[in-house]
Amino acid sequence: MAHSVELFFDGEAETAIRSLWQRLERAGVPSLASRTHRRHRPHVTFAMAGSIPPRTVEALRRDLRPLSLPNLWLYTLGTFPTRENGLWLGAVVDAELLAVHSAVHDVLAGAVKHPSAFYLPGSWIPHCTLAQDLTSAQLAAGVEALHPVSPISARISEVGITDTRTGDVELLMSR
């Protein structure tokens, strides 16, 4: 995939996620921070696609402006048990979060190439990735290193479109 719509957190929440990444590293589990571009920031992904054209970027910018972005409670330690095991912190889902997610996808519908089905309404699991591409032993060590997790209250400070190949972010809005 090449573009993703991402929600970035306030400084306090970002620091809390980075602290979890450090706990993983101390336990010998490669965190997302160690496997990605240096500029990588903790976030929740709203949508992912092969490309998001400039006209659609402008429509997102316009349509996001009047929306009230909810604060997130990142609380559930979870895994995606696939061949590329992942460890993540899930957001508590409420009607307000789902409404904003649907509004974003209303703008993207039919306007992007190769949308990822994992992020579409009805399939999406809002989460902040902590580690990915782990062996089963690393996954178990990661859960042990992080459990129990204290809830993180994350205020959305920015929304941007990230080029997943370069890590460059085009901001759509900041608050």
TIRO-2110 file (N, C-alpha, C; in Angstrom, 1 decimal):
// TIRO-2110
0.8, -1.2, 0.0, N, 1, A
0.0, 0.0, 0.0, CA, 1, A
0.9, 1.2, 0.0, C, 1, A
0.3, 2.4, -0.4, N, 2, A
1.1, 3.6, -0.6, CA, 2, A
0.7, 4.7, 0.3, C, 2, A
-0.6, 4.9, 0.5, N, 3, A
-1.1, 6.0, 1.3, CA, 3, A
-2.0, 5.5, 2.4, C, 3, A
-1.9, 6.2, 3.6, N, 4, A
-2.8, 5.9, 4.7, CA, 4, A
-3.3, 7.2, 5.3, C, 4, A
-4.6, 7.2, 5.8, N, 5, A
-5.1, 8.3, 6.5, CA, 5, A
-4.9, 8.0, 8.0, C, 5, A
-4.1, 8.8, 8.7, N, 6, A
-3.7, 8.5, 10.1, CA, 6, A
-4.1, 9.6, 11.0, C, 6, A
-4.5, 9.2, 12.2, N, 7, A
-4.8, 10.1, 13.4, CA, 7, A
-3.6, 10.1, 14.3, C, 7, A
-3.0, 11.2, 14.5, N, 8, A
-1.8, 11.3, 15.4, CA, 8, A
-2.2, 11.9, 16.7, C, 8, A
-1.5, 11.5, 17.8, N, 9, A
-1.9, 11.8, 19.2, CA, 9, A
-1.2, 13.0, 19.7, C, 9, A
-1.7, 13.5, 20.8, N, 10, A
-1.1, 14.6, 21.6, CA, 10, A
0.2, 14.1, 22.2, C, 10, A
1.0, 15.0, 22.6, N, 11, A
2.3, 14.7, 23.2, CA, 11, A
2.3, 13.7, 24.3, C, 11, A
1.4, 13.8, 25.2, N, 12, A
1.3, 12.9, 26.4, CA, 12, A
1.0, 11.5, 25.9, C, 12, A
0.1, 11.3, 25.0, N, 13, A
-0.3, 10.0, 24.5, CA, 13, A
0.9, 9.4, 23.7, C, 13, A
1.5, 10.2, 22.9, N, 14, A
2.6, 9.8, 22.1, CA, 14, A
3.8, 9.3, 23.0, C, 14, A
4.0, 10.0, 24.0, N, 15, A
5.1, 9.6, 25.0, CA, 15, A
4.7, 8.3, 25.6, C, 15, A
3.5, 8.1, 26.0, N, 16, A
3.0, 6.8, 26.6, CA, 16, A
3.2, 5.6, 25.6, C, 16, A
2.9, 5.8, 24.4, N, 17, A
3.1, 4.8, 23.4, CA, 17, A
4.6, 4.5, 23.2, C, 17, A
5.4, 5.5, 23.1, N, 18, A
6.8, 5.3, 22.9, CA, 18, A
7.4, 4.6, 24.1, C, 18, A
6.8, 4.8, 25.3, N, 19, A
7.2, 4.1, 26.5, CA, 19, A
6.9, 2.6, 26.3, C, 19, A
5.8, 2.2, 25.8, N, 20, A
5.5, 0.8, 25.5, CA, 20, A
6.4, 0.2, 24.5, C, 20, A
6.8, 1.0, 23.5, N, 21, A
7.8, 0.5, 22.5, CA, 21, A
9.1, 0.2, 23.2, C, 21, A
9.5, 1.1, 24.1, N, 22, A
10.8, 0.9, 24.9, CA, 22, A
10.7, -0.4, 25.7, C, 22, A
9.5, -0.6, 26.4, N, 23, A
9.4, -1.8, 27.2, CA, 23, A
9.5, -3.1, 26.3, C, 23, A
9.0, -3.0, 25.1, N, 24, A
9.2, -4.1, 24.2, CA, 24, A
10.6, -4.3, 23.8, C, 24, A
11.3, -3.3, 23.5, N, 25, A
12.7, -3.4, 23.1, CA, 25, A
13.6, -3.9, 24.3, C, 25, A
13.3, -3.5, 25.5, N, 26, A
14.0, -4.0, 26.7, CA, 26, A
13.8, -5.5, 26.9, C, 26, A
12.6, -6.0, 26.4, N, 27, A
12.3, -7.4, 26.5, CA, 27, A
12.8, -8.2, 25.3, C, 27, A
13.5, -7.5, 24.4, N, 28, A
14.1, -8.2, 23.3, CA, 28, A
13.1, -8.4, 22.1, C, 28, A
12.0, -7.6, 22.2, N, 29, A
11.0, -7.7, 21.1, CA, 29, A
11.1, -6.5, 20.3, C, 29, A
11.3, -6.6, 19.0, N, 30, A
11.5, -5.4, 18.1, CA, 30, A
10.1, -4.7, 18.0, C, 30, A
10.1, -3.5, 18.5, N, 31, A
8.9, -2.6, 18.4, CA, 31, A
8.8, -2.1, 17.0, C, 31, A
7.6, -1.5, 16.7, N, 32, A
7.4, -0.8, 15.5, CA, 32, A
8.4, 0.3, 15.2, C, 32, A
8.8, 1.0, 16.3, N, 33, A
9.7, 2.1, 16.1, CA, 33, A
11.1, 1.6, 15.6, C, 33, A
11.5, 0.4, 15.9, N, 34, A
12.8, -0.1, 15.5, CA, 34, A
12.7, -0.7, 14.1, C, 34, A
11.5, -0.9, 13.6, N, 35, A
11.4, -1.5, 12.2, CA, 35, A
10.9, -0.5, 11.2, C, 35, A
10.7, 0.7, 11.5, N, 36, A
10.1, 1.7, 10.6, CA, 36, A
11.0, 2.9, 10.5, C, 36, A
10.6, 3.8, 9.6, N, 37, A
11.3, 5.0, 9.4, CA, 37, A
11.5, 5.8, 10.7, C, 37, A
12.6, 6.5, 10.8, N, 38, A
12.9, 7.2, 12.1, CA, 38, A
11.8, 8.2, 12.5, C, 38, A
11.1, 8.7, 11.5, N, 39, A
10.1, 9.8, 11.8, CA, 39, A
8.7, 9.1, 12.2, C, 39, A
8.7, 7.8, 12.3, N, 40, A
7.4, 7.2, 12.6, CA, 40, A
6.8, 7.7, 13.9, C, 40, A
5.5, 8.0, 13.9, N, 41, A
4.8, 8.5, 15.0, CA, 41, A
3.7, 7.5, 15.4, C, 41, A
3.4, 7.4, 16.7, N, 42, A
2.3, 6.5, 17.1, CA, 42, A
1.0, 7.1, 16.5, C, 42, A
0.1, 6.2, 16.0, N, 43, A
-1.1, 6.7, 15.3, CA, 43, A
-2.1, 5.6, 15.3, C, 43, A
-3.4, 5.9, 14.9, N, 44, A
-4.4, 5.0, 14.5, CA, 44, A
-4.7, 5.3, 13.0, C, 44, A
-4.7, 4.2, 12.2, N, 45, A
-5.0, 4.4, 10.8, CA, 45, A
-6.5, 4.3, 10.5, C, 45, A
-7.0, 5.2, 9.8, N, 46, A
-8.5, 5.3, 9.4, CA, 46, A
-8.7, 4.6, 8.1, C, 46, A
-7.7, 4.7, 7.2, N, 47, A
-7.9, 4.1, 5.8, CA, 47, A
-6.6, 3.9, 5.2, C, 47, A
-6.5, 3.0, 4.3, N, 48, A
-5.3, 2.7, 3.5, CA, 48, A
-5.7, 2.4, 2.1, C, 48, A
-4.9, 2.9, 1.2, N, 49, A
-5.1, 2.6, -0.3, CA, 49, A
-3.8, 2.7, -1.0, C, 49, A
-3.9, 2.2, -2.3, N, 50, A
-2.7, 2.2, -3.1, CA, 50, A
-2.3, 3.7, -3.4, C, 50, A
-3.3, 4.5, -3.6, N, 51, A
-3.1, 5.9, -3.8, CA, 51, A
-4.3, 6.7, -3.5, C, 51, A
-4.1, 7.9, -3.0, N, 52, A
-5.2, 8.9, -2.7, CA, 52, A
-4.9, 10.1, -3.6, C, 52, A
-5.7, 10.4, -4.6, N, 53, A
-5.4, 11.5, -5.5, CA, 53, A
-5.5, 12.8, -4.8, C, 53, A
-4.8, 13.9, -5.4, N, 54, A
-4.8, 15.2, -4.8, CA, 54, A
-6.2, 15.8, -4.6, C, 54, A
-7.1, 15.6, -5.6, N, 55, A
-8.5, 16.1, -5.4, CA, 55, A
-9.2, 15.5, -4.2, C, 55, A
-8.9, 14.2, -4.0, N, 56, A
-9.5, 13.5, -2.8, CA, 56, A
-8.9, 14.0, -1.5, C, 56, A
-7.6, 14.3, -1.5, N, 57, A
-6.9, 14.9, -0.4, CA, 57, A
-7.6, 16.2, 0.0, C, 57, A
-7.9, 17.0, -1.0, N, 58, A
-8.5, 18.3, -0.7, CA, 58, A
-9.9, 18.1, -0.2, C, 58, A
-10.6, 17.1, -0.7, N, 59, A
-12.0, 16.9, -0.2, CA, 59, A
-11.9, 16.4, 1.2, C, 59, A
-11.0, 15.6, 1.6, N, 60, A
-10.8, 15.1, 3.0, CA, 60, A
-10.5, 16.3, 3.9, C, 60, A
-9.6, 17.2, 3.4, N, 61, A
-9.3, 18.4, 4.2, CA, 61, A
-10.5, 19.2, 4.5, C, 61, A
-11.3, 19.4, 3.4, N, 62, A
-12.5, 20.2, 3.6, CA, 62, A
-13.5, 19.6, 4.5, C, 62, A
-13.7, 18.3, 4.3, N, 63, A
-14.8, 17.6, 5.1, CA, 63, A
-14.4, 17.3, 6.5, C, 63, A
-13.1, 17.2, 6.8, N, 64, A
-12.7, 17.0, 8.2, CA, 64, A
-12.8, 18.3, 9.1, C, 64, A
-12.6, 19.4, 8.4, N, 65, A
-12.6, 20.7, 9.1, CA, 65, A
-13.8, 20.8, 10.1, C, 65, A
-15.0, 20.6, 9.7, N, 66, A
-16.1, 20.8, 10.7, CA, 66, A
-16.4, 19.7, 11.7, C, 66, A
-15.7, 18.6, 11.5, N, 67, A
-15.9, 17.4, 12.4, CA, 67, A
-15.3, 17.6, 13.7, C, 67, A
-15.9, 17.1, 14.7, N, 68, A
-15.3, 17.0, 16.1, CA, 68, A
-14.6, 15.6, 16.2, C, 68, A
-13.3, 15.7, 16.3, N, 69, A
-12.6, 14.4, 16.5, CA, 69, A
-12.6, 14.0, 17.9, C, 69, A
-13.0, 12.7, 18.1, N, 70, A
-13.1, 12.2, 19.5, CA, 70, A
-11.8, 11.9, 20.1, C, 70, A
-11.7, 12.0, 21.4, N, 71, A
-10.5, 11.5, 22.1, CA, 71, A
-10.6, 10.0, 22.1, C, 71, A
-9.5, 9.3, 22.1, N, 72, A
-9.5, 7.8, 22.1, CA, 72, A
-9.0, 7.3, 23.4, C, 72, A
-9.6, 6.2, 23.8, N, 73, A
-9.1, 5.4, 24.9, CA, 73, A
-8.4, 4.2, 24.4, C, 73, A
-7.1, 4.2, 24.4, N, 74, A
-6.3, 3.0, 24.0, CA, 74, A
-6.1, 2.1, 25.2, C, 74, A
-6.8, 0.9, 25.1, N, 75, A
-6.8, 0.1, 26.3, CA, 75, A
-6.7, -1.4, 26.1, C, 75, A
-7.0, -1.9, 25.0, N, 76, A
-7.0, -3.4, 24.8, CA, 76, A
-5.7, -3.8, 24.1, C, 76, A
-5.0, -4.6, 24.8, N, 77, A
-3.8, -5.2, 24.2, CA, 77, A
-4.2, -6.4, 23.4, C, 77, A
-3.9, -6.4, 22.1, N, 78, A
-4.4, -7.4, 21.2, CA, 78, A
-3.3, -7.9, 20.2, C, 78, A
-3.7, -8.9, 19.5, N, 79, A
-2.8, -9.4, 18.5, CA, 79, A
-3.5, -9.7, 17.2, C, 79, A
-2.8, -9.6, 16.1, N, 80, A
-3.3, -10.1, 14.8, CA, 80, A
-2.5, -11.4, 14.5, C, 80, A
-3.1, -12.6, 14.8, N, 81, A
-2.3, -13.8, 14.7, CA, 81, A
-2.3, -14.3, 13.3, C, 81, A
-1.4, -13.7, 12.5, N, 82, A
-1.2, -14.2, 11.1, CA, 82, A
0.2, -14.6, 11.0, C, 82, A
0.6, -14.8, 9.8, N, 83, A
2.0, -15.2, 9.5, CA, 83, A
3.0, -14.0, 9.9, C, 83, A
2.4, -12.8, 9.9, N, 84, A
3.2, -11.7, 10.3, CA, 84, A
2.6, -11.2, 11.6, C, 84, A
2.8, -12.0, 12.7, N, 85, A
2.2, -11.6, 14.0, CA, 85, A
2.3, -10.2, 14.3, C, 85, A
1.2, -9.6, 14.8, N, 86, A
1.3, -8.2, 15.2, CA, 86, A
0.8, -8.0, 16.6, C, 86, A
1.3, -7.0, 17.3, N, 87, A
0.9, -6.7, 18.7, CA, 87, A
0.4, -5.2, 18.7, C, 87, A
-0.8, -4.9, 19.2, N, 88, A
-1.3, -3.6, 19.2, CA, 88, A
-2.1, -3.2, 20.4, C, 88, A
-2.4, -1.9, 20.5, N, 89, A
-3.2, -1.4, 21.6, CA, 89, A
-4.5, -0.9, 20.9, C, 89, A
-5.6, -1.5, 21.2, N, 90, A
-6.9, -1.2, 20.6, CA, 90, A
-7.6, 0.0, 21.2, C, 90, A
-8.3, 0.7, 20.4, N, 91, A
-9.1, 1.9, 20.9, CA, 91, A
-10.5, 1.4, 21.2, C, 91, A
-11.0, 1.9, 22.3, N, 92, A
-12.4, 1.7, 22.6, CA, 92, A
-13.3, 2.3, 21.6, C, 92, A
-14.2, 1.5, 21.0, N, 93, A
-15.0, 2.0, 19.9, CA, 93, A
-16.3, 2.5, 20.4, C, 93, A
-16.7, 3.7, 19.9, N, 94, A
-18.0, 4.3, 20.3, CA, 94, A
-18.6, 4.9, 19.0, C, 94, A
-19.8, 5.4, 19.1, N, 95, A
-20.6, 5.9, 18.0, CA, 95, A
-19.9, 7.1, 17.4, C, 95, A
-19.3, 7.9, 18.2, N, 96, A
-18.6, 9.1, 17.7, CA, 96, A
-17.4, 8.8, 16.8, C, 96, A
-16.6, 7.8, 17.3, N, 97, A
-15.4, 7.4, 16.5, CA, 97, A
-15.9, 6.7, 15.2, C, 97, A
-16.9, 5.9, 15.2, N, 98, A
-17.4, 5.2, 14.0, CA, 98, A
-18.0, 6.3, 13.0, C, 98, A
-18.6, 7.3, 13.5, N, 99, A
-19.2, 8.3, 12.7, CA, 99, A
-18.1, 9.1, 11.9, C, 99, A
-17.0, 9.4, 12.6, N, 100, A
-15.9, 10.1, 11.9, CA, 100, A
-15.2, 9.2, 10.9, C, 100, A
-15.0, 7.9, 11.3, N, 101, A
-14.5, 6.9, 10.4, CA, 101, A
-15.3, 6.8, 9.1, C, 101, A
-16.6, 6.7, 9.3, N, 102, A
-17.5, 6.6, 8.1, CA, 102, A
-17.5, 7.8, 7.2, C, 102, A
-17.4, 9.0, 7.9, N, 103, A
-17.3, 10.3, 7.1, CA, 103, A
-16.0, 10.3, 6.2, C, 103, A
-14.9, 9.8, 6.8, N, 104, A
-13.7, 9.7, 6.0, CA, 104, A
-13.9, 8.8, 4.8, C, 104, A
-14.5, 7.6, 5.0, N, 105, A
-14.7, 6.6, 4.0, CA, 105, A
-15.7, 7.1, 2.9, C, 105, A
-16.7, 7.9, 3.4, N, 106, A
-17.6, 8.5, 2.4, CA, 106, A
-16.9, 9.3, 1.3, C, 106, A
-15.9, 10.1, 1.8, N, 107, A
-15.1, 10.9, 0.9, CA, 107, A
-14.2, 10.0, 0.0, C, 107, A
-13.7, 8.9, 0.5, N, 108, A
-12.7, 8.1, -0.2, CA, 108, A
-13.4, 7.1, -1.2, C, 108, A
-14.7, 6.8, -0.9, N, 109, A
-15.4, 5.8, -1.7, CA, 109, A
-15.4, 6.2, -3.2, C, 109, A
-14.9, 5.2, -4.0, N, 110, A
-14.8, 5.4, -5.4, CA, 110, A
-13.7, 6.4, -5.9, C, 110, A
-13.0, 7.0, -5.0, N, 111, A
-12.0, 8.0, -5.4, CA, 111, A
-10.6, 7.5, -5.2, C, 111, A
-10.4, 6.4, -4.6, N, 112, A
-9.0, 5.9, -4.3, CA, 112, A
-8.8, 4.6, -5.1, C, 112, A
-7.5, 4.3, -5.4, N, 113, A
-7.2, 3.0, -6.0, CA, 113, A
-6.7, 2.0, -5.0, C, 113, A
-7.2, 0.8, -5.1, N, 114, A
-6.8, -0.3, -4.3, CA, 114, A
-7.0, 0.0, -2.8, C, 114, A
-8.2, 0.3, -2.3, N, 115, A
-8.5, 0.4, -0.9, CA, 115, A
-8.3, -0.9, -0.1, C, 115, A
-7.7, -0.8, 1.0, N, 116, A
-7.5, -2.0, 1.9, CA, 116, A
-8.8, -2.3, 2.6, C, 116, A
-9.2, -3.6, 2.4, N, 117, A
-10.5, -4.0, 3.0, CA, 117, A
-10.4, -4.0, 4.6, C, 117, A
-9.2, -4.1, 5.1, N, 118, A
-9.0, -4.1, 6.6, CA, 118, A
-9.5, -2.9, 7.3, C, 118, A
-9.6, -1.7, 6.5, N, 119, A
-9.9, -0.4, 7.1, CA, 119, A
-11.3, 0.1, 6.7, C, 119, A
-12.0, -0.7, 6.0, N, 120, A
-13.4, -0.3, 5.6, CA, 120, A
-14.3, -0.4, 6.7, C, 120, A
-15.4, 0.5, 6.7, N, 121, A
-16.4, 0.4, 7.8, CA, 121, A
-16.9, -1.1, 7.9, C, 121, A
-17.0, -1.6, 9.1, N, 122, A
-17.5, -2.9, 9.3, CA, 122, A
-16.4, -3.9, 9.4, C, 122, A
-15.2, -3.6, 8.9, N, 123, A
-14.0, -4.5, 9.0, CA, 123, A
-12.9, -3.9, 9.9, C, 123, A
-13.0, -2.6, 10.1, N, 124, A
-11.9, -1.9, 10.8, CA, 124, A
-11.8, -2.2, 12.3, C, 124, A
-10.6, -2.4, 12.7, N, 125, A
-10.3, -2.5, 14.2, CA, 125, A
-9.4, -1.4, 14.5, C, 125, A
-9.9, -0.3, 15.1, N, 126, A
-9.0, 0.8, 15.4, CA, 126, A
-8.0, 0.4, 16.5, C, 126, A
-6.7, 0.7, 16.1, N, 127, A
-5.6, 0.3, 16.9, CA, 127, A
-4.3, 1.1, 16.6, C, 127, A
-3.5, 1.1, 17.6, N, 128, A
-2.1, 1.7, 17.4, CA, 128, A
-1.1, 0.5, 17.5, C, 128, A
-0.5, 0.3, 16.4, N, 129, A
0.5, -0.9, 16.3, CA, 129, A
1.7, -0.6, 17.2, C, 129, A
2.0, -1.7, 17.9, N, 130, A
3.2, -1.6, 18.8, CA, 130, A
4.3, -2.4, 18.2, C, 130, A
4.0, -3.5, 17.6, N, 131, A
5.1, -4.4, 16.9, CA, 131, A
4.4, -5.2, 15.9, C, 131, A
5.2, -5.6, 14.8, N, 132, A
4.7, -6.4, 13.8, CA, 132, A
5.8, -7.3, 13.2, C, 132, A
5.3, -8.3, 12.5, N, 133, A
6.3, -9.3, 11.9, CA, 133, A
7.1, -10.0, 13.0, C, 133, A
6.4, -10.4, 14.0, N, 134, A
7.0, -11.1, 15.1, CA, 134, A
6.9, -12.6, 15.0, C, 134, A
7.9, -13.3, 15.5, N, 135, A
7.8, -14.7, 15.7, CA, 135, A
6.8, -15.0, 16.8, C, 135, A
6.4, -16.2, 16.9, N, 136, A
5.4, -16.6, 18.0, CA, 136, A
6.1, -16.4, 19.3, C, 136, A
7.4, -16.7, 19.5, N, 137, A
8.0, -16.5, 20.7, CA, 137, A
8.1, -15.0, 21.1, C, 137, A
8.4, -14.1, 20.1, N, 138, A
8.5, -12.7, 20.3, CA, 138, A
7.1, -12.1, 20.7, C, 138, A
6.1, -12.7, 20.1, N, 139, A
4.7, -12.2, 20.4, CA, 139, A
4.4, -12.5, 21.8, C, 139, A
4.7, -13.7, 22.3, N, 140, A
4.4, -14.1, 23.7, CA, 140, A
5.2, -13.2, 24.6, C, 140, A
6.5, -13.0, 24.3, N, 141, A
7.4, -12.1, 25.1, CA, 141, A
6.8, -10.7, 25.2, C, 141, A
6.3, -10.2, 24.0, N, 142, A
5.7, -8.9, 24.0, CA, 142, A
4.5, -8.7, 24.9, C, 142, A
3.6, -9.7, 24.8, N, 143, A
2.5, -9.7, 25.7, CA, 143, A
2.9, -9.7, 27.2, C, 143, A
3.8, -10.6, 27.5, N, 144, A
4.3, -10.6, 28.9, CA, 144, A
5.0, -9.3, 29.3, C, 144, A
5.7, -8.7, 28.4, N, 145, A
6.4, -7.4, 28.8, CA, 145, A
5.4, -6.3, 29.0, C, 145, A
4.3, -6.3, 28.3, N, 146, A
3.3, -5.2, 28.4, CA, 146, A
2.1, -5.4, 29.3, C, 146, A
1.8, -6.6, 29.6, N, 147, A
0.6, -6.9, 30.4, CA, 147, A
0.9, -6.7, 31.9, C, 147, A
0.1, -6.0, 32.7, N, 148, A
-1.1, -5.3, 32.2, CA, 148, A
-0.8, -4.0, 31.7, C, 148, A
-1.6, -3.5, 30.8, N, 149, A
-1.4, -2.2, 30.1, CA, 149, A
-2.4, -1.2, 30.8, C, 149, A
-1.9, 0.0, 31.2, N, 150, A
-2.7, 1.0, 31.7, CA, 150, A
-3.4, 1.7, 30.5, C, 150, A
-4.6, 2.2, 30.7, N, 151, A
-5.3, 2.9, 29.6, CA, 151, A
-4.6, 4.2, 29.3, C, 151, A
-4.6, 4.5, 28.0, N, 152, A
-4.0, 5.8, 27.5, CA, 152, A
-5.1, 6.6, 26.9, C, 152, A
-5.3, 7.8, 27.4, N, 153, A
-6.2, 8.7, 26.8, CA, 153, A
-5.4, 9.5, 25.8, C, 153, A
-5.9, 9.4, 24.5, N, 154, A
-5.2, 10.0, 23.4, CA, 154, A
-6.1, 11.1, 22.8, C, 154, A
-5.7, 12.3, 22.8, N, 155, A
-6.4, 13.4, 22.1, CA, 155, A
-5.8, 13.4, 20.7, C, 155, A
-6.6, 13.5, 19.7, N, 156, A
-6.1, 13.6, 18.3, CA, 156, A
-5.6, 15.0, 18.1, C, 156, A
-4.4, 15.1, 17.8, N, 157, A
-3.8, 16.4, 17.6, CA, 157, A
-3.6, 16.8, 16.1, C, 157, A
-3.5, 15.7, 15.2, N, 158, A
-3.4, 15.9, 13.8, CA, 158, A
-3.9, 14.8, 13.0, C, 158, A
-4.4, 15.1, 11.8, N, 159, A
-4.8, 14.0, 10.9, CA, 159, A
-3.9, 14.2, 9.6, C, 159, A
-3.4, 13.2, 9.1, N, 160, A
-2.5, 13.3, 7.9, CA, 160, A
-2.6, 12.1, 7.0, C, 160, A
-2.1, 12.3, 5.8, N, 161, A
-2.0, 11.2, 4.8, CA, 161, A
-0.5, 10.9, 4.8, C, 161, A
-0.2, 9.6, 5.1, N, 162, A
1.2, 9.2, 5.1, CA, 162, A
1.5, 8.4, 3.9, C, 162, A
2.6, 8.7, 3.3, N, 163, A
3.1, 7.9, 2.2, CA, 163, A
3.9, 6.7, 2.9, C, 163, A
3.3, 5.5, 2.8, N, 164, A
3.8, 4.4, 3.6, CA, 164, A
5.2, 3.9, 3.1, C, 164, A
5.6, 4.3, 2.0, N, 165, A
7.0, 4.0, 1.5, CA, 165, A
8.0, 4.9, 2.0, C, 165, A
7.7, 6.2, 2.1, N, 166, A
8.7, 7.2, 2.6, CA, 166, A
8.6, 7.6, 4.0, C, 166, A
7.4, 7.5, 4.5, N, 167, A
7.1, 8.1, 5.9, CA, 167, A
6.7, 9.5, 5.8, C, 167, A
6.7, 10.2, 4.7, N, 168, A
6.3, 11.6, 4.6, CA, 168, A
4.8, 11.7, 4.9, C, 168, A
4.4, 12.8, 5.6, N, 169, A
3.1, 13.0, 6.0, CA, 169, A
2.6, 14.3, 5.5, C, 169, A
1.5, 14.3, 4.8, N, 170, A
0.8, 15.6, 4.4, CA, 170, A
-0.3, 15.8, 5.4, C, 170, A
-0.2, 16.9, 6.2, N, 171, A
-1.2, 17.2, 7.2, CA, 171, A
-2.5, 17.6, 6.5, C, 171, A
-3.6, 17.1, 7.0, N, 172, A
-4.9, 17.5, 6.6, CA, 172, A
-5.5, 18.5, 7.6, C, 172, A
-5.2, 18.3, 8.8, N, 173, A
-5.7, 19.2, 9.9, CA, 173, A
-4.9, 19.0, 11.1, C, 173, A
-4.8, 20.1, 11.9, N, 174, A
-4.1, 20.1, 13.1, CA, 174, A
-5.0, 20.9, 14.1, C, 174, A
-5.0, 20.4, 15.4, N, 175, A
-5.7, 21.1, 16.4, CA, 175, A
-5.0, 21.3, 17.7, C, 175, A
END
